[in-house]
Amino acid sequence: MPLISCLPNGAWEQSVVEVRYFAGAADASGCTAETFDLQEGSDLAALKAAVLHRHGDALEDVLRVSAFLVGENLTRDLSATFGDRVDILPPFAGG
């Protein structure tokens, strides 16, 4: 269940999402997981912007080619919404 908190003025609710990084995304971010506070109902475009704001150019090239695992759905559709966890999966080499 996602963690939800309401701002003191009640204007909107904030949702905490765990982002997990794999392979090149973990290398570029310098971590394997972290959390972000985003407005409830945010889409992957908003999450991507938050990740880039935190990590800057280090992740830009990786995110451009990555897919996002939201629940059991793998997507590159930045208009997709998400729950409490998103995995960022860059292309993997090998087989």
JOLIN-V822596 format. One line per field, one symbol per residue. phi: phi as a letter, one per 20 degrees, with the letter a starting at -180 (. if undefined). burial: 1 if it has 9 or more other ideal C-beta (glycine too) atoms within 8 Angstrom, else 0. A space follows every 10 residues. Layout:
phi = ???
burial = ???
This chain:
phi = .feccdfgem faddcecedd dclfffffem bdaadcdcfg nfdffffgff ffffdmfgdg ffffdedded mddebdffef ebdebcdddf gdenb
burial = 0001001000 0011111111 1100110110 0000010111 0111011101 1100100011 0110010111 0000100001 0101111111 00000
